[in-house]
């Protein structure tokens, strides 16, 4: 047993009759998405508050009775990453200490998912440490969206539902009425997921061969594998930070005769100067979800945001009513 795992003296009884609505709370990183989820569910957002003290510490307080209730707390863990992750742990602990029957962590974007392996000496597997911490705080379940590495689900001993944004993103692509699209994976590692987009859009697949040499969030594009000339290229990825890879891929695609370039990402993790880079690029539009709402930049007019509130609301509803959610994992 992991030293981070909280021992439980007894199994909690599920006494809920199904007549009570879910209690959905917002962390400070996801209030807009939480409100949209609550509108989909037809419930009011749970009341709570976060205080920030001058030395940088946080204090969270639940402002309503959660005893014996099923609680869902929505919090992306980025901008600022460490503060938002700690806040998520404090919320989970607060609900547990307030005698909630169950606590489900709804984490639209899990920032430390990139730290999924030990690929060099003397480094931490950061995603595993975070998984242990979420469990130790008292979470019963995690719901997230397009994990960077699906095997991270195995880092948890509690159920993890990794939802797919693909149907919502493909619907947005379909509304563009592209006449001859080709789906482009930004690297070989994303080819399997990109193939799902290609299958749903009934389009061929191309792959950008990319080499990453360090931890500086930059990569070198080596080759485009596949035919893109005369086609509308759709570059798909799970997230972007600097937009550098997308911009470089777009430049190469246009050089090889692509008629237009659309970028599609689940998580828009936009750092400083990313919008300037996007505006100056060959990318005509960038489609993303609303999994992150605390970017430190003002979004470009090229950016289209697709809401995944209906997806999370349906997952919460099915979990709350003890129904299968497997239908949400269909491509």
C-alpha positions as protocol buffer text, in pm:
chain_id: "A"
residue {
  index: 1
  type: UNK
  ca { x: 0 y: 0 z: 0 }
}
residue {
  index: 2
  type: UNK
  ca { x: 132 y: 343 z: -93 }
}
residue {
  index: 3
  type: UNK
  ca { x: 233 y: 566 z: 194 }
}
residue {
  index: 4
  type: UNK
  ca { x: 20 y: 837 z: 32 }
}
residue {
  index: 5
  type: UNK
  ca { x: -298 y: 632 z: 52 }
}
residue {
  index: 6
  type: UNK
  ca { x: -538 y: 723 z: 331 }
}
residue {
  index: 7
  type: UNK
  ca { x: -645 y: 412 z: 522 }
}
residue {
  index: 8
  type: UNK
  ca { x: -1018 y: 374 z: 564 }
}
residue {
  index: 9
  type: UNK
  ca { x: -1152 y: 208 z: 872 }
}
residue {
  index: 10
  type: UNK
  ca { x: -1480 y: 107 z: 711 }
}
residue {
  index: 11
  type: UNK
  ca { x: -1662 y: 106 z: 383 }
}
residue {
  index: 12
  type: UNK
  ca { x: -1897 y: 401 z: 348 }
}
residue {
  index: 13
  type: UNK
  ca { x: -2260 y: 311 z: 298 }
}
residue {
  index: 14
  type: UNK
  ca { x: -2439 y: 443 z: -10 }
}
residue {
  index: 15
  type: UNK
  ca { x: -2769 y: 555 z: 137 }
}
residue {
  index: 16
  type: UNK
  ca { x: -2868 y: 796 z: -139 }
}
residue {
  index: 17
  type: UNK
  ca { x: -3209 y: 716 z: -283 }
}
residue {
  index: 18
  type: UNK
  ca { x: -3147 y: 882 z: -618 }
}
residue {
  index: 19
  type: UNK
  ca { x: -3392 y: 1167 z: -548 }
}
residue {
  index: 20
  type: UNK
  ca { x: -3120 y: 1417 z: -451 }
}
residue {
  index: 21
  type: UNK
  ca { x: -2945 y: 1622 z: -717 }
}
residue {
  index: 22
  type: UNK
  ca { x: -2567 y: 1609 z: -747 }
}
residue {
  index: 23
  type: UNK
  ca { x: -2379 y: 1884 z: -566 }
}
residue {
  index: 24
  type: UNK
  ca { x: -2142 y: 2045 z: -817 }
}
residue {
  index: 25
  type: UNK
  ca { x: -1875 y: 2284 z: -688 }
}
residue {
  index: 26
  type: UNK
  ca { x: -1628 y: 2500 z: -881 }
}
residue {
  index: 27
  type: UNK
  ca { x: -1262 y: 2539 z: -807 }
}
residue {
  index: 28
  type: UNK
  ca { x: -1126 y: 2885 z: -883 }
}
residue {
  index: 29
  type: UNK
  ca { x: -976 y: 2763 z: -1213 }
}
residue {
  index: 30
  type: UNK
  ca { x: -1306 y: 2648 z: -1367 }
}
residue {
  index: 31
  type: UNK
  ca { x: -1605 y: 2864 z: -1261 }
}
residue {
  index: 32
  type: UNK
  ca { x: -1737 y: 2925 z: -1615 }
}
residue {
  index: 33
  type: UNK
  ca { x: -1721 y: 2561 z: -1716 }
}
residue {
  index: 34
  type: UNK
  ca { x: -1882 y: 2462 z: -1385 }
}
residue {
  index: 35
  type: UNK
  ca { x: -2168 y: 2705 z: -1440 }
}
residue {
  index: 36
  type: UNK
  ca { x: -2221 y: 2563 z: -1789 }
}
residue {
  index: 37
  type: UNK
  ca { x: -2221 y: 2208 z: -1649 }
}
residue {
  index: 38
  type: UNK
  ca { x: -2475 y: 2311 z: -1384 }
}
residue {
  index: 39
  type: UNK
  ca { x: -2700 y: 2463 z: -1649 }
}
residue {
  index: 40
  type: UNK
  ca { x: -2690 y: 2136 z: -1841 }
}
residue {
  index: 41
  type: UNK
  ca { x: -2781 y: 1946 z: -1523 }
}
residue {
  index: 42
  type: UNK
  ca { x: -3044 y: 2196 z: -1412 }
}
residue {
  index: 43
  type: UNK
  ca { x: -2883 y: 2249 z: -1070 }
}
residue {
  index: 44
  type: UNK
  ca { x: -2731 y: 2544 z: -885 }
}
residue {
  index: 45
  type: UNK
  ca { x: -2357 y: 2561 z: -832 }
}
residue {
  index: 46
  type: UNK
  ca { x: -2251 y: 2459 z: -481 }
}
residue {
  index: 47
  type: UNK
  ca { x: -2144 y: 2743 z: -255 }
}
residue {
  index: 48
  type: UNK
  ca { x: -1786 y: 2768 z: -136 }
}
residue {
  index: 49
  type: UNK
  ca { x: -1503 y: 3017 z: -105 }
}
residue {
  index: 50
  type: UNK
  ca { x: -1126 y: 3034 z: -146 }
}
residue {
  index: 51
  type: UNK
  ca { x: -911 y: 3274 z: 55 }
}
residue {
  index: 52
  type: UNK
  ca { x: -555 y: 3358 z: -50 }
}
residue {
  index: 53
  type: UNK
  ca { x: -319 y: 3483 z: 216 }
}
residue {
  index: 54
  type: UNK
  ca { x: -26 y: 3717 z: 165 }
}
residue {
  index: 55
  type: UNK
  ca { x: 238 y: 3447 z: 208 }
}
residue {
  index: 56
  type: UNK
  ca { x: 82 y: 3245 z: -76 }
}
residue {
  index: 57
  type: UNK
  ca { x: -119 y: 2984 z: 116 }
}
residue {
  index: 58
  type: UNK
  ca { x: -480 y: 2892 z: 39 }
}
residue {
  index: 59
  type: UNK
  ca { x: -786 y: 2836 z: 256 }
}
residue {
  index: 60
  type: UNK
  ca { x: -1103 y: 2673 z: 119 }
}
residue {
  index: 61
  type: UNK
  ca { x: -1440 y: 2657 z: 289 }
}
residue {
  index: 62
  type: UNK
  ca { x: -1760 y: 2474 z: 194 }
}
residue {
  index: 63
  type: UNK
  ca { x: -2058 y: 2700 z: 258 }
}
residue {
  index: 64
  type: UNK
  ca { x: -2337 y: 2445 z: 257 }
}
residue {
  index: 65
  type: UNK
  ca { x: -2423 y: 2108 z: 407 }
}
residue {
  index: 66
  type: UNK
  ca { x: -2278 y: 1816 z: 208 }
}
residue {
  index: 67
  type: UNK
  ca { x: -2326 y: 1543 z: 468 }
}
residue {
  index: 68
  type: UNK
  ca { x: -2427 y: 1218 z: 300 }
}
residue {
  index: 69
  type: UNK
  ca { x: -2433 y: 1379 z: -46 }
}
residue {
  index: 70
  type: UNK
  ca { x: -2250 y: 1301 z: -368 }
}
residue {
  index: 71
  type: UNK
  ca { x: -2014 y: 1588 z: -444 }
}
residue {
  index: 72
  type: UNK
  ca { x: -1846 y: 1678 z: -774 }
}
residue {
  index: 73
  type: UNK
  ca { x: -1569 y: 1940 z: -774 }
}
residue {
  index: 74
  type: UNK
  ca { x: -1457 y: 2086 z: -1109 }
}
residue {
  index: 75
  type: UNK
  ca { x: -1102 y: 2216 z: -1129 }
}
residue {
  index: 76
  type: UNK
  ca { x: -844 y: 2232 z: -1407 }
}
residue {
  index: 77
  type: UNK
  ca { x: -488 y: 2236 z: -1278 }
}
residue {
  index: 78
  type: UNK
  ca { x: -306 y: 2506 z: -1473 }
}
residue {
  index: 79
  type: UNK
  ca { x: -240 y: 2882 z: -1468 }
}
residue {
  index: 80
  type: UNK
  ca { x: -122 y: 2869 z: -1192 }
}
residue {
  index: 81
  type: UNK
  ca { x: -57 y: 2496 z: -1195 }
}
residue {
  index: 82
  type: UNK
  ca { x: 71 y: 2427 z: -845 }
}
residue {
  index: 83
  type: UNK
  ca { x: -174 y: 2657 z: -666 }
}
residue {
  index: 84
  type: UNK
  ca { x: -471 y: 2511 z: -853 }
}
residue {
  index: 85
  type: UNK
  ca { x: -359 y: 2155 z: -787 }
}
residue {
  index: 86
  type: UNK
  ca { x: -319 y: 2225 z: -415 }
}
residue {
  index: 87
  type: UNK
  ca { x: -659 y: 2394 z: -410 }
}
residue {
  index: 88
  type: UNK
  ca { x: -810 y: 2080 z: -563 }
}
residue {
  index: 89
  type: UNK
  ca { x: -659 y: 1869 z: -285 }
}
residue {
  index: 90
  type: UNK
  ca { x: -791 y: 2107 z: -18 }
}
residue {
  index: 91
  type: UNK
  ca { x: -1141 y: 2098 z: -168 }
}
residue {
  index: 92
  type: UNK
  ca { x: -1137 y: 1719 z: -174 }
}
residue {
  index: 93
  type: UNK
  ca { x: -1023 y: 1702 z: 188 }
}
residue {
  index: 94
  type: UNK
  ca { x: -1280 y: 1961 z: 296 }
}
residue {
  index: 95
  type: UNK
  ca { x: -1567 y: 1764 z: 142 }
}
residue {
  index: 96
  type: UNK
  ca { x: -1444 y: 1443 z: 298 }
}
residue {
  index: 97
  type: UNK
  ca { x: -1416 y: 1605 z: 643 }
}
residue {
  index: 98
  type: UNK
  ca { x: -1766 y: 1751 z: 595 }
}
residue {
  index: 99
  type: UNK
  ca { x: -1893 y: 1390 z: 567 }
}
residue {
  index: 100
  type: UNK
  ca { x: -1977 y: 1387 z: 197 }
}
residue {
  index: 101
  type: UNK
  ca { x: -2086 y: 1040 z: 89 }
}
residue {
  index: 102
  type: UNK
  ca { x: -1858 y: 1050 z: -215 }
}
residue {
  index: 103
  type: UNK
  ca { x: -1622 y: 1301 z: -379 }
}
residue {
  index: 104
  type: UNK
  ca { x: -1566 y: 1293 z: -754 }
}
residue {
  index: 105
  type: UNK
  ca { x: -1282 y: 1507 z: -887 }
}
residue {
  index: 106
  type: UNK
  ca { x: -1371 y: 1650 z: -1230 }
}
residue {
  index: 107
  type: UNK
  ca { x: -1038 y: 1760 z: -1373 }
}
residue {
  index: 108
  type: UNK
  ca { x: -1089 y: 1888 z: -1730 }
}
residue {
  index: 109
  type: UNK
  ca { x: -714 y: 1940 z: -1775 }
}
residue {
  index: 110
  type: UNK
  ca { x: -453 y: 1750 z: -1575 }
}
residue {
  index: 111
  type: UNK
  ca { x: -135 y: 1954 z: -1617 }
}
residue {
  index: 112
  type: UNK
  ca { x: 109 y: 1699 z: -1473 }
}
residue {
  index: 113
  type: UNK
  ca { x: -12 y: 1428 z: -1714 }
}
residue {
  index: 114
  type: UNK
  ca { x: 299 y: 1504 z: -1920 }
}
residue {
  index: 115
  type: UNK
  ca { x: 511 y: 1360 z: -1637 }
}
residue {
  index: 116
  type: UNK
  ca { x: 402 y: 1002 z: -1703 }
}
residue {
  index: 117
  type: UNK
  ca { x: 734 y: 817 z: -1719 }
}
residue {
  index: 118
  type: UNK
  ca { x: 1090 y: 794 z: -1589 }
}
residue {
  index: 119
  type: UNK
  ca { x: 1282 y: 829 z: -1914 }
}
residue {
  index: 120
  type: UNK
  ca { x: 1607 y: 957 z: -1765 }
}
residue {
  index: 121
  type: UNK
  ca { x: 1795 y: 904 z: -1438 }
}
residue {
  index: 122
  type: UNK
  ca { x: 1693 y: 1064 z: -1107 }
}
residue {
  index: 123
  type: UNK
  ca { x: 1363 y: 1218 z: -1211 }
}
residue {
  index: 124
  type: UNK
  ca { x: 1017 y: 1205 z: -1058 }
}
residue {
  index: 125
  type: UNK
  ca { x: 716 y: 1041 z: -1223 }
}
residue {
  index: 126
  type: UNK
  ca { x: 510 y: 1349 z: -1148 }
}
residue {
  index: 127
  type: UNK
  ca { x: 174 y: 1220 z: -1266 }
}
residue {
  index: 128
  type: UNK
  ca { x: 200 y: 926 z: -1028 }
}
residue {
  index: 129
  type: UNK
  ca { x: 282 y: 1156 z: -734 }
}
residue {
  index: 130
  type: UNK
  ca { x: -25 y: 1367 z: -818 }
}
residue {
  index: 131
  type: UNK
  ca { x: -242 y: 1057 z: -848 }
}
residue {
  index: 132
  type: UNK
  ca { x: -131 y: 942 z: -502 }
}
residue {
  index: 133
  type: UNK
  ca { x: -204 y: 1288 z: -360 }
}
residue {
  index: 134
  type: UNK
  ca { x: -556 y: 1299 z: -506 }
}
residue {
  index: 135
  type: UNK
  ca { x: -631 y: 958 z: -357 }
}
residue {
  index: 136
  type: UNK
  ca { x: -481 y: 1052 z: -20 }
}
residue {
  index: 137
  type: UNK
  ca { x: -697 y: 1365 z: -5 }
}
residue {
  index: 138
  type: UNK
  ca { x: -1003 y: 1140 z: -22 }
}
residue {
  index: 139
  type: UNK
  ca { x: -1128 y: 1134 z: -383 }
}
residue {
  index: 140
  type: UNK
  ca { x: -1349 y: 839 z: -478 }
}
residue {
  index: 141
  type: UNK
  ca { x: -1337 y: 891 z: -854 }
}
residue {
  index: 142
  type: UNK
  ca { x: -1169 y: 1109 z: -1118 }
}
residue {
  index: 143
  type: UNK
  ca { x: -1327 y: 1235 z: -1439 }
}
residue {
  index: 144
  type: UNK
  ca { x: -1092 y: 1399 z: -1687 }
}
residue {
  index: 145
  type: UNK
  ca { x: -1060 y: 1478 z: -2058 }
}
residue {
  index: 146
  type: UNK
  ca { x: -811 y: 1351 z: -2317 }
}
residue {
  index: 147
  type: UNK
  ca { x: -523 y: 1260 z: -2088 }
}
residue {
  index: 148
  type: UNK
  ca { x: -187 y: 1317 z: -2252 }
}
residue {
  index: 149
  type: UNK
  ca { x: -98 y: 955 z: -2178 }
}
residue {
  index: 150
  type: UNK
  ca { x: -395 y: 715 z: -2132 }
}
residue {
  index: 151
  type: UNK
  ca { x: -188 y: 482 z: -1915 }
}
residue {
  index: 152
  type: UNK
  ca { x: -204 y: 743 z: -1639 }
}
residue {
  index: 153
  type: UNK
  ca { x: -540 y: 589 z: -1550 }
}
residue {
  index: 154
  type: UNK
  ca { x: -337 y: 299 z: -1413 }
}
residue {
  index: 155
  type: UNK
  ca { x: -159 y: 531 z: -1170 }
}
residue {
  index: 156
  type: UNK
  ca { x: -483 y: 553 z: -971 }
}
residue {
  index: 157
  type: UNK
  ca { x: -643 y: 283 z: -756 }
}
residue {
  index: 158
  type: UNK
  ca { x: -979 y: 459 z: -785 }
}
residue {
  index: 159
  type: UNK
  ca { x: -1191 y: 470 z: -1104 }
}
residue {
  index: 160
  type: UNK
  ca { x: -1077 y: 717 z: -1368 }
}
residue {
  index: 161
  type: UNK
  ca { x: -1300 y: 820 z: -1659 }
}
residue {
  index: 162
  type: UNK
  ca { x: -1093 y: 971 z: -1941 }
}
residue {
  index: 163
  type: UNK
  ca { x: -1355 y: 1132 z: -2163 }
}
residue {
  index: 164
  type: UNK
  ca { x: -1308 y: 1201 z: -2535 }
}
residue {
  index: 165
  type: UNK
  ca { x: -1345 y: 1550 z: -2680 }
}
residue {
  index: 166
  type: UNK
  ca { x: -1326 y: 1403 z: -3032 }
}
residue {
  index: 167
  type: UNK
  ca { x: -1702 y: 1401 z: -3112 }
}
residue {
  index: 168
  type: UNK
  ca { x: -1741 y: 1766 z: -3013 }
}
residue {
  index: 169
  type: UNK
  ca { x: -1427 y: 1872 z: -3201 }
}
residue {
  index: 170
  type: UNK
  ca { x: -1522 y: 1675 z: -3512 }
}
residue {
  index: 171
  type: UNK
  ca { x: -1866 y: 1836 z: -3508 }
}
residue {
  index: 172
  type: UNK
  ca { x: -1694 y: 2176 z: -3510 }
}
residue {
  index: 173
  type: UNK
  ca { x: -1469 y: 2067 z: -3797 }
}
residue {
  index: 174
  type: UNK
  ca { x: -1774 y: 1945 z: -3988 }
}
residue {
  index: 175
  type: UNK
  ca { x: -1933 y: 2289 z: -3961 }
}
residue {
  index: 176
  type: UNK
  ca { x: -1639 y: 2431 z: -4160 }
}
residue {
  index: 177
  type: UNK
  ca { x: -1758 y: 2239 z: -4470 }
}
residue {
  index: 178
  type: UNK
  ca { x: -1405 y: 2151 z: -4581 }
}
residue {
  index: 179
  type: UNK
  ca { x: -1422 y: 2000 z: -4930 }
}
residue {
  index: 180
  type: UNK
  ca { x: -1117 y: 1772 z: -4927 }
}
residue {
  index: 181
  type: UNK
  ca { x: -974 y: 1744 z: -4575 }
}
residue {
  index: 182
  type: UNK
  ca { x: -666 y: 1551 z: -4463 }
}
residue {
  index: 183
  type: UNK
  ca { x: -605 y: 1491 z: -4093 }
}
residue {
  index: 184
  type: UNK
  ca { x: -246 y: 1553 z: -3983 }
}
residue {
  index: 185
  type: UNK
  ca { x: -90 y: 1409 z: -3667 }
}
residue {
  index: 186
  type: UNK
  ca { x: 176 y: 1646 z: -3527 }
}
residue {
  index: 187
  type: UNK
  ca { x: 406 y: 1351 z: -3446 }
}
residue {
  index: 188
  type: UNK
  ca { x: 413 y: 972 z: -3469 }
}
residue {
  index: 189
  type: UNK
  ca { x: 306 y: 938 z: -3105 }
}
residue {
  index: 190
  type: UNK
  ca { x: -30 y: 1102 z: -3177 }
}
residue {
  index: 191
  type: UNK
  ca { x: -95 y: 904 z: -3494 }
}
residue {
  index: 192
  type: UNK
  ca { x: -329 y: 652 z: -3329 }
}
residue {
  index: 193
  type: UNK
  ca { x: -555 y: 925 z: -3190 }
}
residue {
  index: 194
  type: UNK
  ca { x: -535 y: 1123 z: -3514 }
}
residue {
  index: 195
  type: UNK
  ca { x: -655 y: 815 z: -3701 }
}
residue {
  index: 196
  type: UNK
  ca { x: -977 y: 831 z: -3499 }
}
residue {
  index: 197
  type: UNK
  ca { x: -1034 y: 1184 z: -3626 }
}
residue {
  index: 198
  type: UNK
  ca { x: -960 y: 1071 z: -3981 }
}
residue {
  index: 199
  type: UNK
  ca { x: -1205 y: 781 z: -3950 }
}
residue {
  index: 200
  type: UNK
  ca { x: -1483 y: 1002 z: -3815 }
}
residue {
  index: 201
  type: UNK
  ca { x: -1425 y: 1269 z: -4080 }
}
residue {
  index: 202
  type: UNK
  ca { x: -1381 y: 1008 z: -4356 }
}
residue {
  index: 203
  type: UNK
  ca { x: -1048 y: 1166 z: -4445 }
}
residue {
  index: 204
  type: UNK
  ca { x: -695 y: 1034 z: -4510 }
}
residue {
  index: 205
  type: UNK
  ca { x: -419 y: 1063 z: -4249 }
}
residue {
  index: 206
  type: UNK
  ca { x: -78 y: 1229 z: -4273 }
}
residue {
  index: 207
  type: UNK
  ca { x: 192 y: 1240 z: -4006 }
}
residue {
  index: 208
  type: UNK
  ca { x: 443 y: 1513 z: -3924 }
}
residue {
  index: 209
  type: UNK
  ca { x: 768 y: 1349 z: -3814 }
}
residue {
  index: 210
  type: UNK
  ca { x: 891 y: 1557 z: -3519 }
}
residue {
  index: 211
  type: UNK
  ca { x: 1199 y: 1532 z: -3300 }
}
residue {
  index: 212
  type: UNK
  ca { x: 1206 y: 1674 z: -2945 }
}
residue {
  index: 213
  type: UNK
  ca { x: 1558 y: 1709 z: -2801 }
}
residue {
  index: 214
  type: UNK
  ca { x: 1500 y: 1849 z: -2453 }
}
residue {
  index: 215
  type: UNK
  ca { x: 1253 y: 1998 z: -2204 }
}
residue {
  index: 216
  type: UNK
  ca { x: 1232 y: 2348 z: -2360 }
}
residue {
  index: 217
  type: UNK
  ca { x: 886 y: 2286 z: -2518 }
}
residue {
  index: 218
  type: UNK
  ca { x: 1028 y: 2311 z: -2871 }
}
residue {
  index: 219
  type: UNK
  ca { x: 1063 y: 2043 z: -3137 }
}
residue {
  index: 220
  type: UNK
  ca { x: 1211 y: 2013 z: -3485 }
}
residue {
  index: 221
  type: UNK
  ca { x: 985 y: 1909 z: -3773 }
}
residue {
  index: 222
  type: UNK
  ca { x: 1168 y: 1663 z: -3996 }
}
residue {
  index: 223
  type: UNK
  ca { x: 919 y: 1534 z: -4255 }
}
residue {
  index: 224
  type: UNK
  ca { x: 553 y: 1518 z: -4360 }
}
residue {
  index: 225
  type: UNK
  ca { x: 446 y: 1162 z: -4432 }
}
residue {
  index: 226
  type: UNK
  ca { x: 138 y: 1150 z: -4657 }
}
residue {
  index: 227
  type: UNK
  ca { x: -25 y: 1345 z: -4941 }
}
residue {
  index: 228
  type: UNK
  ca { x: -146 y: 1695 z: -4850 }
}
residue {
  index: 229
  type: UNK
  ca { x: -123 y: 1886 z: -5179 }
}
residue {
  index: 230
  type: UNK
  ca { x: -450 y: 2052 z: -5279 }
}
residue {
  index: 231
  type: UNK
  ca { x: -622 y: 1946 z: -4954 }
}
residue {
  index: 232
  type: UNK
  ca { x: -752 y: 2127 z: -4647 }
}
residue {
  index: 233
  type: UNK
  ca { x: -517 y: 2014 z: -4369 }
}
residue {
  index: 234
  type: UNK
  ca { x: -653 y: 1961 z: -4017 }
}
residue {
  index: 235
  type: UNK
  ca { x: -372 y: 1932 z: -3762 }
}
residue {
  index: 236
  type: UNK
  ca { x: -497 y: 1761 z: -3444 }
}
residue {
  index: 237
  type: UNK
  ca { x: -330 y: 1740 z: -3104 }
}
residue {
  index: 238
  type: UNK
  ca { x: -427 y: 1700 z: -2739 }
}
residue {
  index: 239
  type: UNK
  ca { x: -278 y: 2033 z: -2629 }
}
residue {
  index: 240
  type: UNK
  ca { x: -56 y: 2321 z: -2732 }
}
residue {
  index: 241
  type: UNK
  ca { x: 144 y: 2563 z: -2517 }
}
residue {
  index: 242
  type: UNK
  ca { x: 350 y: 2789 z: -2740 }
}
residue {
  index: 243
  type: UNK
  ca { x: 168 y: 2694 z: -3065 }
}
residue {
  index: 244
  type: UNK
  ca { x: 518 y: 2644 z: -3206 }
}
residue {
  index: 245
  type: UNK
  ca { x: 467 y: 2288 z: -3328 }
}
residue {
  index: 246
  type: UNK
  ca { x: 133 y: 2377 z: -3489 }
}
residue {
  index: 247
  type: UNK
  ca { x: 281 y: 2681 z: -3663 }
}
residue {
  index: 248
  type: UNK
  ca { x: 581 y: 2488 z: -3792 }
}
residue {
  index: 249
  type: UNK
  ca { x: 359 y: 2207 z: -3918 }
}
residue {
  index: 250
  type: UNK
  ca { x: 132 y: 2460 z: -4091 }
}
residue {
  index: 251
  type: UNK
  ca { x: 428 y: 2624 z: -4262 }
}
residue {
  index: 252
  type: UNK
  ca { x: 549 y: 2289 z: -4395 }
}
residue {
  index: 253
  type: UNK
  ca { x: 197 y: 2185 z: -4501 }
}
residue {
  index: 254
  type: UNK
  ca { x: 150 y: 2506 z: -4703 }
}
residue {
  index: 255
  type: UNK
  ca { x: 493 y: 2458 z: -4858 }
}
residue {
  index: 256
  type: UNK
  ca { x: 378 y: 2114 z: -4972 }
}
residue {
  index: 257
  type: UNK
  ca { x: 66 y: 2253 z: -5134 }
}
residue {
  index: 258
  type: UNK
  ca { x: -201 y: 2234 z: -4865 }
}
residue {
  index: 259
  type: UNK
  ca { x: -495 y: 2459 z: -4956 }
}
residue {
  index: 260
  type: UNK
  ca { x: -563 y: 2563 z: -4595 }
}
residue {
  index: 261
  type: UNK
  ca { x: -460 y: 2467 z: -4242 }
}
residue {
  index: 262
  type: UNK
  ca { x: -690 y: 2429 z: -3943 }
}
residue {
  index: 263
  type: UNK
  ca { x: -548 y: 2340 z: -3601 }
}
residue {
  index: 264
  type: UNK
  ca { x: -760 y: 2144 z: -3353 }
}
residue {
  index: 265
  type: UNK
  ca { x: -659 y: 2082 z: -2991 }
}
residue {
  index: 266
  type: UNK
  ca { x: -845 y: 1966 z: -2685 }
}
residue {
  index: 267
  type: UNK
  ca { x: -658 y: 2185 z: -2436 }
}
residue {
  index: 268
  type: UNK
  ca { x: -548 y: 2539 z: -2521 }
}
residue {
  index: 269
  type: UNK
  ca { x: -262 y: 2582 z: -2274 }
}
residue {
  index: 270
  type: UNK
  ca { x: -153 y: 2913 z: -2418 }
}
residue {
  index: 271
  type: UNK
  ca { x: 161 y: 3075 z: -2280 }
}
residue {
  index: 272
  type: UNK
  ca { x: 286 y: 3427 z: -2341 }
}
residue {
  index: 273
  type: UNK
  ca { x: 337 y: 3519 z: -2711 }
}
residue {
  index: 274
  type: UNK
  ca { x: 147 y: 3213 z: -2833 }
}
residue {
  index: 275
  type: UNK
  ca { x: -129 y: 3428 z: -2982 }
}
residue {
  index: 276
  type: UNK
  ca { x: 117 y: 3650 z: -3166 }
}
residue {
  index: 277
  type: UNK
  ca { x: 276 y: 3338 z: -3310 }
}
residue {
  index: 278
  type: UNK
  ca { x: -65 y: 3203 z: -3412 }
}
residue {
  index: 279
  type: UNK
  ca { x: -177 y: 3531 z: -3573 }
}
residue {
  index: 280
  type: UNK
  ca { x: 142 y: 3551 z: -3781 }
}
residue {
  index: 281
  type: UNK
  ca { x: 115 y: 3190 z: -3901 }
}
residue {
  index: 282
  type: UNK
  ca { x: -47 y: 3009 z: -4192 }
}
residue {
  index: 283
  type: UNK
  ca { x: -309 y: 2862 z: -3960 }
}
residue {
  index: 284
  type: UNK
  ca { x: -649 y: 2990 z: -4066 }
}
residue {
  index: 285
  type: UNK
  ca { x: -831 y: 2889 z: -3748 }
}
residue {
  index: 286
  type: UNK
  ca { x: -770 y: 2704 z: -3425 }
}
residue {
  index: 287
  type: UNK
  ca { x: -1048 y: 2503 z: -3259 }
}
residue {
  index: 288
  type: UNK
  ca { x: -1023 y: 2408 z: -2890 }
}
residue {
  index: 289
  type: UNK
  ca { x: -1245 y: 2316 z: -2596 }
}
residue {
  index: 290
  type: UNK
  ca { x: -1320 y: 2523 z: -2286 }
}
residue {
  index: 291
  type: UNK
  ca { x: -1128 y: 2285 z: -2057 }
}
residue {
  index: 292
  type: UNK
  ca { x: -899 y: 2576 z: -1960 }
}
residue {
  index: 293
  type: UNK
  ca { x: -1028 y: 2926 z: -1889 }
}
residue {
  index: 294
  type: UNK
  ca { x: -736 y: 3088 z: -1705 }
}
residue {
  index: 295
  type: UNK
  ca { x: -492 y: 3145 z: -1992 }
}
residue {
  index: 296
  type: UNK
  ca { x: -264 y: 3445 z: -1930 }
}
residue {
  index: 297
  type: UNK
  ca { x: -327 y: 3570 z: -2287 }
}
residue {
  index: 298
  type: UNK
  ca { x: -622 y: 3717 z: -2473 }
}
residue {
  index: 299
  type: UNK
  ca { x: -741 y: 3466 z: -2731 }
}
residue {
  index: 300
  type: UNK
  ca { x: -689 y: 3548 z: -3097 }
}
residue {
  index: 301
  type: UNK
  ca { x: -983 y: 3600 z: -3333 }
}
residue {
  index: 302
  type: UNK
  ca { x: -859 y: 3284 z: -3504 }
}
residue {
  index: 303
  type: UNK
  ca { x: -958 y: 3079 z: -3199 }
}
residue {
  index: 304
  type: UNK
  ca { x: -1295 y: 2903 z: -3179 }
}
residue {
  index: 305
  type: UNK
  ca { x: -1396 y: 2755 z: -2842 }
}
residue {
  index: 306
  type: UNK
  ca { x: -1617 y: 2446 z: -2828 }
}
residue {
  index: 307
  type: UNK
  ca { x: -1782 y: 2372 z: -2495 }
}
residue {
  index: 308
  type: UNK
  ca { x: -1747 y: 2028 z: -2337 }
}
residue {
  index: 309
  type: UNK
  ca { x: -1994 y: 2115 z: -2061 }
}
residue {
  index: 310
  type: UNK
  ca { x: -2258 y: 1879 z: -2209 }
}
residue {
  index: 311
  type: UNK
  ca { x: -2003 y: 1596 z: -2206 }
}
residue {
  index: 312
  type: UNK
  ca { x: -1908 y: 1647 z: -1841 }
}
residue {
  index: 313
  type: UNK
  ca { x: -2269 y: 1702 z: -1741 }
}
residue {
  index: 314
  type: UNK
  ca { x: -2373 y: 1373 z: -1899 }
}
residue {
  index: 315
  type: UNK
  ca { x: -2084 y: 1194 z: -1726 }
}
residue {
  index: 316
  type: UNK
  ca { x: -2185 y: 1341 z: -1389 }
}
residue {
  index: 317
  type: UNK
  ca { x: -2549 y: 1251 z: -1447 }
}
residue {
  index: 318
  type: UNK
  ca { x: -2465 y: 891 z: -1536 }
}
residue {
  index: 319
  type: UNK
  ca { x: -2226 y: 850 z: -1243 }
}
residue {
  index: 320
  type: UNK
  ca { x: -2480 y: 1002 z: -1007 }
}
residue {
  index: 321
  type: UNK
  ca { x: -2759 y: 775 z: -1131 }
}
residue {
  index: 322
  type: UNK
  ca { x: -2524 y: 474 z: -1137 }
}
residue {
  index: 323
  type: UNK
  ca { x: -2563 y: 426 z: -1509 }
}
residue {
  index: 324
  type: UNK
  ca { x: -2297 y: 307 z: -1750 }
}
residue {
  index: 325
  type: UNK
  ca { x: -2087 y: 581 z: -1908 }
}
residue {
  index: 326
  type: UNK
  ca { x: -1930 y: 359 z: -2174 }
}
residue {
  index: 327
  type: UNK
  ca { x: -2141 y: 535 z: -2439 }
}
residue {
  index: 328
  type: UNK
  ca { x: -1929 y: 846 z: -2378 }
}
residue {
  index: 329
  type: UNK
  ca { x: -1614 y: 665 z: -2493 }
}
residue {
  index: 330
  type: UNK
  ca { x: -1733 y: 588 z: -2843 }
}
residue {
  index: 331
  type: UNK
  ca { x: -1535 y: 755 z: -3122 }
}
